[in-house]
């Protein structure tokens, strides 16, 4: 049985979004086919990267997790200054970019050393998400044994020259969507590297009870956002749009937020933040919502969108994100907006076109059942490992 290692900047049951959640899902489902380990840091907070976990090793859901210490916490004031300097400069040196990568973090040299020293003890190293120090430094230690799952999207940092090395280093690349592959190939011209597109299987509970959630939190009509509550996820714009919507549309609609806030949430009677919630509450809450909304312009897949669709809940997304827009177009189970008035129109359409809304509900589930099934995803993933390593 081949031994594979997933490398991600954070890992744990407390981290349930983005590339970290994707990594956990893939590791747990591949564990029956391979000897799977996780190589990660001791951080749980992506803002500071402070060491949170105490043990060097632990087992989570049957997966061995090796943790390495972050050597310095992120100073957001310093990072903000360096970030601004690089994004506004016409000339970035390699030293400037390396400084940004280190300030971005998480700086974890012991993890990088472990990868280099144990290259012969693993058959494949799978680096998930291109952006962070753990991938930037680690993938160059074991290029011939590496798979990159970049979770890439069009953002300023991906244009740094350093990332040309990252995207040309691996033995193979796995993309989550066709939109991601087209973007990466267009930017880096690395089509010669073996690659494939496969997303993730979507698991939902057998029993989902919207009424239970509504009773627990005293809710009726609401829309829901699930994920990190952050400006980079478009949440500030979402708050502004929703507050404006409430001024112009006098109804009882509420915006329910599920996830860790790293952005101040406006004090508004119709914006309800529940913080980190259980899986039961998450799915019950999504099921009870009229729609799940994702305002991010930078996504490479979005498991939350697919989980909503899997339980017949249509979505509203930021139309500036090609990946999210692609989900809506291919599924016919969602709407997208690029400005406030389109946002308002999407919401009102969901509430005023009952027949079309019912069709979207059916389309949503069919889309997930067609394209996001675990057996198909795992077979494709295994084919990559068996053919290329």
C-alpha positions as CSV (number, residue, x, y, z in Angstrom):
1,X,0.0,0.0,0.0
2,X,1.4,3.4,-1.0
3,X,2.1,5.9,1.7
4,X,0.9,9.5,0.9
5,X,1.2,12.7,2.8
6,X,-1.1,15.7,2.5
7,X,0.5,19.0,3.4
8,X,-1.7,21.9,4.5
9,X,-1.2,24.9,6.7
10,X,-3.9,23.9,9.2
11,X,-5.7,20.7,10.0
12,X,-8.3,19.7,12.6
13,X,-11.9,19.3,13.4
14,X,-11.9,22.9,14.4
15,X,-11.0,24.0,10.9
16,X,-14.0,23.4,8.7
17,X,-13.7,25.5,5.6
18,X,-11.7,26.1,2.5
19,X,-8.7,24.0,1.5
20,X,-8.3,22.7,5.0
21,X,-11.7,21.1,5.0
22,X,-11.1,19.8,1.5
23,X,-7.9,18.2,2.7
24,X,-9.6,16.5,5.6
25,X,-12.3,15.1,3.4
26,X,-9.9,13.7,0.8
27,X,-7.6,12.3,3.5
28,X,-10.4,10.5,5.3
29,X,-11.9,9.0,2.1
30,X,-8.5,7.9,0.7
31,X,-7.5,6.2,3.9
32,X,-9.0,2.9,2.8
33,X,-6.9,2.9,-0.4
34,X,-3.6,4.3,0.9
35,X,-1.6,4.8,4.1
36,X,-2.5,8.5,4.6
37,X,-0.8,11.0,6.9
38,X,-1.1,14.8,7.4
39,X,1.8,17.1,7.7
40,X,0.8,20.4,9.1
41,X,1.5,23.2,11.6
42,X,0.4,23.6,15.2
43,X,-1.7,26.7,14.3
44,X,-5.4,26.9,14.2
45,X,-5.8,30.7,13.8
46,X,-4.8,31.8,10.3
47,X,-4.6,35.4,11.3
48,X,-1.7,35.1,13.8
49,X,-0.6,31.5,13.1
50,X,0.0,31.1,16.9
51,X,0.8,27.6,18.0
52,X,-2.4,26.1,19.4
53,X,-2.0,22.3,19.3
54,X,0.3,20.9,22.0
55,X,1.1,17.4,20.6
56,X,3.5,16.6,17.9
57,X,1.4,13.8,16.7
58,X,-2.3,12.8,17.1
59,X,-4.9,10.7,15.3
60,X,-8.0,12.4,13.9
61,X,-10.8,10.2,12.4
62,X,-8.2,7.5,12.0
63,X,-5.7,9.7,10.2
64,X,-2.2,10.2,11.7
65,X,-1.4,13.9,11.9
66,X,2.1,15.2,12.4
67,X,2.3,18.8,13.6
68,X,5.2,21.1,13.5
69,X,5.7,24.5,15.4
70,X,5.3,27.9,13.7
71,X,8.5,29.8,14.6
72,X,6.9,33.2,14.6
73,X,3.4,34.6,14.7
74,X,2.1,36.8,12.0
75,X,2.3,40.5,12.8
76,X,-0.7,41.9,10.9
77,X,0.6,45.5,11.0
78,X,3.9,44.5,9.5
79,X,2.2,42.1,7.0
80,X,-0.2,44.9,6.0
81,X,2.6,47.3,5.3
82,X,4.6,44.7,3.3
83,X,1.5,43.6,1.4
84,X,0.6,47.2,0.5
85,X,4.2,47.9,-0.7
86,X,4.3,44.9,-3.0
87,X,0.8,45.4,-4.4
88,X,1.4,49.0,-5.2
89,X,5.0,48.6,-6.5
90,X,5.8,48.4,-10.2
91,X,9.1,46.5,-9.4
92,X,9.2,43.5,-7.1
93,X,12.4,41.8,-6.5
94,X,12.7,38.1,-5.6
95,X,13.7,39.2,-2.1
96,X,10.6,41.4,-1.8
97,X,8.4,38.4,-2.7
98,X,10.2,36.1,-0.4
99,X,9.7,38.5,2.4
100,X,6.0,38.6,1.6
101,X,5.8,34.8,1.7
102,X,7.5,34.7,5.1
103,X,5.3,37.5,6.5
104,X,2.2,35.8,5.1
105,X,3.3,32.5,6.8
106,X,3.0,30.2,8.5
107,X,6.7,30.0,8.8
108,X,7.3,26.4,9.8
109,X,10.9,25.3,8.9
110,X,10.7,22.1,10.9
111,X,7.9,20.9,8.5
112,X,10.0,21.7,5.5
113,X,13.0,19.9,6.9
114,X,10.9,16.9,7.7
115,X,9.7,16.7,4.1
116,X,13.3,16.9,2.8
117,X,14.6,14.3,5.3
118,X,11.8,11.9,4.7
119,X,11.4,12.1,1.0
120,X,12.1,8.3,0.7
121,X,9.6,7.4,3.3
122,X,6.6,8.5,1.3
123,X,5.5,7.7,-2.2
124,X,3.6,11.0,-2.8
125,X,3.5,14.4,-1.2
126,X,0.2,16.2,-1.9
127,X,0.4,20.0,-1.4
128,X,-3.0,21.6,-1.0
129,X,-3.4,25.3,-1.9
130,X,-0.5,27.2,-3.6
131,X,-0.4,30.4,-1.5
132,X,1.3,29.6,1.8
133,X,4.8,29.0,3.0
134,X,4.2,25.3,3.6
135,X,3.6,24.8,-0.2
136,X,6.0,27.4,-1.4
137,X,9.0,25.9,0.4
138,X,7.9,22.2,0.7
139,X,7.1,21.5,-3.0
140,X,10.6,22.5,-4.1
141,X,12.1,19.9,-1.8
142,X,10.3,17.0,-3.4
143,X,9.1,18.1,-6.9
144,X,9.4,14.6,-8.5
145,X,7.2,13.1,-5.7
146,X,4.7,15.9,-5.5
147,X,1.1,16.6,-6.5
148,X,-0.1,20.2,-6.4
149,X,-3.8,20.9,-5.7
150,X,-3.5,24.7,-6.1
151,X,-7.0,25.9,-5.3
152,X,-6.1,28.8,-7.5
153,X,-8.1,31.8,-8.6
154,X,-7.4,35.2,-10.0
155,X,-6.0,37.2,-7.2
156,X,-3.0,39.7,-7.1
157,X,-0.6,37.3,-5.3
158,X,-0.7,34.6,-8.0
159,X,1.1,37.0,-10.3
160,X,4.2,37.1,-8.1
161,X,7.2,35.6,-10.0
162,X,7.9,33.2,-7.2
163,X,4.8,31.2,-8.0
164,X,6.1,30.4,-11.5
165,X,8.5,28.0,-9.7
166,X,5.7,26.6,-7.6
167,X,3.4,25.9,-10.6
168,X,6.1,24.4,-12.7
169,X,7.6,22.2,-9.9
170,X,5.1,19.3,-9.3
171,X,5.0,15.9,-11.0
172,X,1.2,16.3,-11.4
173,X,-1.5,18.9,-10.8
174,X,-5.1,18.3,-9.7
175,X,-7.6,21.1,-10.4
176,X,-11.0,21.4,-8.8
177,X,-12.8,22.9,-11.7
178,X,-12.3,23.4,-15.5
179,X,-12.3,27.2,-14.8
180,X,-9.4,26.8,-12.5
181,X,-7.4,24.7,-15.0
182,X,-8.1,27.2,-17.8
183,X,-6.9,30.1,-15.6
184,X,-3.7,28.4,-14.4
185,X,-2.7,27.1,-17.9
186,X,-3.4,30.6,-19.4
187,X,-1.2,32.2,-16.7
188,X,1.7,29.8,-16.3
189,X,1.7,27.8,-19.6
190,X,2.4,24.6,-17.7
191,X,0.1,22.3,-19.8
192,X,3.0,19.9,-20.1
193,X,2.6,18.8,-16.5
194,X,0.2,15.8,-16.2
195,X,-3.1,17.1,-14.8
196,X,-6.7,16.3,-14.3
197,X,-9.9,17.9,-13.0
198,X,-11.7,16.4,-10.1
199,X,-13.5,18.0,-7.2
200,X,-14.8,16.2,-4.2
201,X,-17.6,14.0,-3.1
202,X,-20.3,15.6,-1.1
203,X,-21.6,13.9,2.0
204,X,-24.9,15.1,3.7
205,X,-26.7,13.6,6.7
206,X,-29.5,11.1,6.0
207,X,-31.8,13.3,8.1
208,X,-31.8,17.0,7.8
209,X,-34.4,18.9,9.8
210,X,-35.0,22.6,8.9
211,X,-37.8,22.9,11.4
212,X,-35.5,21.9,14.3
213,X,-33.0,24.7,13.4
214,X,-35.7,27.3,13.0
215,X,-37.2,26.4,16.3
216,X,-33.8,26.4,18.1
217,X,-32.9,29.9,16.8
218,X,-36.4,31.4,16.5
219,X,-36.1,31.9,12.8
220,X,-38.6,32.0,9.9
221,X,-37.5,33.6,6.5
222,X,-33.7,33.8,6.2
223,X,-30.8,33.4,3.8
224,X,-27.6,31.8,5.0
225,X,-23.8,32.4,4.7
226,X,-21.5,29.5,5.7
227,X,-17.7,30.0,6.0
228,X,-15.1,32.3,7.4
229,X,-16.6,35.8,8.0
230,X,-13.8,37.8,6.4
231,X,-13.5,40.8,4.1
232,X,-11.5,38.7,1.6
233,X,-14.6,36.5,1.3
234,X,-16.7,39.5,0.3
235,X,-18.5,39.7,3.7
236,X,-18.2,43.4,4.1
237,X,-19.9,44.0,0.8
238,X,-22.5,41.4,1.7
239,X,-23.3,43.3,4.9
240,X,-23.7,46.6,3.0
241,X,-25.8,45.0,0.3
242,X,-28.1,43.3,2.8
243,X,-28.6,46.4,4.9
244,X,-29.4,48.4,1.8
245,X,-31.8,45.6,0.8
246,X,-33.6,45.8,4.1
247,X,-34.0,49.6,3.7
248,X,-35.6,49.1,0.2
249,X,-37.6,46.0,0.9
250,X,-39.7,46.0,4.1
251,X,-39.9,42.3,4.9
252,X,-38.9,40.0,7.7
253,X,-35.9,38.4,5.9
254,X,-32.8,37.8,8.0
255,X,-29.2,37.0,7.1
256,X,-27.8,34.2,9.2
257,X,-24.0,33.7,9.4
258,X,-22.3,30.5,10.3
259,X,-18.6,30.6,10.8
260,X,-15.7,32.2,12.7
261,X,-15.8,36.0,12.4
262,X,-12.5,37.8,11.6
263,X,-14.4,40.9,10.5
264,X,-16.6,43.1,12.7
265,X,-20.2,42.2,12.1
266,X,-22.6,45.2,11.9
267,X,-25.0,45.6,14.7
268,X,-28.3,45.0,12.9
269,X,-31.5,43.3,14.1
270,X,-31.7,41.2,10.9
271,X,-28.1,40.0,10.8
272,X,-27.6,37.0,13.1
273,X,-24.1,35.6,13.7
274,X,-24.1,32.1,15.2
275,X,-20.4,31.6,15.1
276,X,-18.9,28.1,14.8
277,X,-21.8,25.6,14.7
278,X,-22.1,21.8,14.7
279,X,-22.5,19.8,11.5
280,X,-26.1,19.1,12.5
281,X,-26.9,22.8,12.9
282,X,-25.0,23.6,9.7
283,X,-27.0,21.3,7.5
284,X,-30.3,22.0,9.3
285,X,-29.7,25.7,8.9
286,X,-28.8,25.5,5.2
287,X,-31.9,23.4,4.6
288,X,-34.2,25.9,6.3
289,X,-32.8,28.9,4.3
290,X,-34.4,30.2,1.1
291,X,-30.9,30.3,-0.4
292,X,-27.2,30.0,0.5
293,X,-25.3,33.1,-0.5
294,X,-21.6,33.3,-1.2
295,X,-20.3,36.8,-1.9
296,X,-16.6,35.8,-2.5
297,X,-15.0,36.8,-5.8
298,X,-12.1,34.3,-5.1
299,X,-13.1,30.7,-5.0
300,X,-11.7,27.6,-6.6
301,X,-14.6,25.2,-5.7
302,X,-16.7,26.0,-2.6
303,X,-17.9,22.9,-0.8
304,X,-20.5,25.0,1.0
305,X,-22.2,25.7,-2.3
306,X,-22.2,22.0,-3.2
307,X,-23.5,21.0,0.2
308,X,-26.4,23.4,-0.1
309,X,-27.2,22.1,-3.6
310,X,-27.0,18.5,-2.3
311,X,-30.0,19.2,0.0
312,X,-32.0,21.0,-2.7
313,X,-31.1,24.5,-1.7
314,X,-30.4,27.0,-4.6
315,X,-27.6,29.5,-4.3
316,X,-26.8,33.1,-5.0
317,X,-23.2,33.9,-5.8
318,X,-20.8,36.6,-6.8
319,X,-20.8,36.7,-10.6
320,X,-17.2,38.0,-10.7
321,X,-16.1,34.6,-9.6
322,X,-15.9,32.4,-12.7
323,X,-16.0,29.2,-10.6
324,X,-19.1,30.1,-8.7
325,X,-20.8,31.4,-11.8
326,X,-19.9,28.2,-13.5
327,X,-21.7,26.2,-10.9
328,X,-24.8,28.2,-11.4
329,X,-24.7,27.9,-15.2
330,X,-24.0,24.2,-15.3
331,X,-26.6,23.3,-12.7
332,X,-29.4,25.8,-13.5
333,X,-29.7,25.9,-9.7
334,X,-28.4,29.4,-8.8
335,X,-28.3,33.1,-9.6
336,X,-25.3,35.4,-9.7
337,X,-24.9,39.2,-9.3
338,X,-22.2,41.8,-10.0
339,X,-23.7,44.8,-8.3
340,X,-26.2,45.8,-5.6
341,X,-29.2,46.0,-7.9
342,X,-28.5,42.5,-9.3
343,X,-28.2,41.3,-5.8
344,X,-31.6,42.7,-4.9
345,X,-33.0,41.2,-8.1
346,X,-31.7,37.8,-7.3
347,X,-33.2,37.7,-3.8
348,X,-36.5,39.0,-4.9
349,X,-36.7,36.5,-7.8
350,X,-36.1,33.6,-5.4
351,X,-39.1,34.7,-3.3
352,X,-41.4,35.7,-6.1
353,X,-41.1,32.9,-8.7
354,X,-42.2,29.8,-6.8
355,X,-42.3,27.5,-9.9
356,X,-38.9,28.5,-11.1
357,X,-37.6,28.2,-7.5
358,X,-38.9,24.6,-7.3
359,X,-37.1,23.7,-10.5
360,X,-33.9,25.1,-9.2
361,X,-34.3,23.0,-6.0
362,X,-34.5,19.9,-8.1
363,X,-31.7,20.9,-10.4
364,X,-29.4,21.6,-7.4
365,X,-29.5,18.0,-6.1
366,X,-29.2,16.5,-9.6
367,X,-26.1,18.5,-10.3
368,X,-24.3,17.2,-7.2
369,X,-25.5,13.6,-7.7
370,X,-24.1,13.8,-11.3
371,X,-20.7,15.3,-10.8
372,X,-19.7,15.1,-7.1
373,X,-19.9,11.4,-6.2
374,X,-17.1,9.9,-4.0
375,X,-16.6,6.7,-5.9
376,X,-15.9,8.7,-9.1
377,X,-13.7,11.2,-7.4
378,X,-11.6,8.6,-5.6
379,X,-11.2,6.4,-8.7
380,X,-9.9,9.4,-10.6
381,X,-7.6,10.4,-7.7
382,X,-6.2,6.9,-7.4
383,X,-5.6,6.8,-11.2
384,X,-3.4,9.9,-10.8
385,X,-1.3,8.3,-8.1
386,X,-1.0,4.9,-9.8
387,X,-0.2,6.2,-13.2
388,X,2.1,9.0,-12.3
389,X,4.0,7.7,-9.3
